[in-house]
Amino acid sequence: MKASFIRDENQRPVGIIGVNRDITERRKAVEELKQTLESLRKAVGATIQVMVSAVEMRDPYTAGHQLRAADLACAIAKEMGLPQDKIEGLRMAGSIHDIGKLSIPAEILSKPTKLTNIEFSLIKEHSRIGYEMLKDVESPWPLAQIVYQHHERMDGSGYPQGLKGDEILMEARIMAVADVMESMASHRPYRPALGIETALEEIEKNKGILYDNAVANACLRLFREKRYQLT
């Protein structure tokens, strides 16, 4: 209700006029919008799960990496105080950040020896291919862009676009650190696990250079002070 005073000739208040507004329609519209958004979230979630399942069937190893990296990315985001909505989107994107690897021959993904330059150039295409796969998926979050940018680096030395600094989405900066941590700490077909400490040294050495300062510091705190573990 909106109220206003009735004043006499001397501008002294002598009464109040109240105007009632029917807000039923507004409430109904807001509720319908919430329901639409929730339906969209569920649809995106189902689409993501199908993609995760597709990766698991072709390459269970890659799927495990994506889920562990997604968990770490969300923990970093929470440590940084990001809103829950962004954390939710980050989990979605993190779960499929390597979806573009579906287009890469399995023998390259599981090759037990060092990749050739040509093979590595094919691997590097997965960010762009993942973007192409996701760009038309209707979503409340920038999933395609997070996937596209997760190998970009703060100094512009990353790929595929050579973005730097604030050109890179915060979610992608978080995903970059989580991706490096999980990759270095875990076994790969072409090398044994390098270990958590080696991975943390990489993040600390290159924070502010390759990796966002705030993201790197949050990651270091998680492992060194809060005993976070990759599972």
Stockholm file with secondary structure:
# STOCKHOLM 1.0

chainA/1-231         MKASFIRDENQRPVGIIGVNRDITERRKAVEELKQTLESLRKAVGATIQVMVSAVEMRDPYTAGHQLRAADLACAIAKEMGLPQDKIEGLRMAGSIHDIGKLSIPAEILSKPTKLTNIEFSLIKEHSRIGYEMLKDVESPWPLAQIVYQHHERMDGSGYPQGLKGDEILMEARIMAVADVMESMASHRPYRPALGIETALEEIEKNKGILYDNAVANACLRLFREKRYQLT
#=GR chainA/1-231 SS CEEEEEECTTCCEEEEEEECCCCHHHHHHHHHHHHHHHHHHHHHHHHHHHHHHHHHHHCHHHHHHHHHHHHHHHHHHHHHTCCHHHHHHHHHHHHTTTGGGGGSCHHHHTCSSCCCHHHHHHHHTHHHHHHHHHTTSCCSSCHHHHHHHTTCCTTSCCSSSCCCGGGSCHHHHHHHHHHHHHHHHSCBTTBCCCCHHHHHHHHHHHBTTTBCHHHHHHHHHHHHTSCCCCC
#=GC SS_cons         CEEEEEECTTCCEEEEEEECCCCHHHHHHHHHHHHHHHHHHHHHHHHHHHHHHHHHHHCHHHHHHHHHHHHHHHHHHHHHTCCHHHHHHHHHHHHTTTGGGGGSCHHHHTCSSCCCHHHHHHHHTHHHHHHHHHTTSCCSSCHHHHHHHTTCCTTSCCSSSCCCGGGSCHHHHHHHHHHHHHHHHSCBTTBCCCCHHHHHHHHHHHBTTTBCHHHHHHHHHHHHTSCCCCC
//
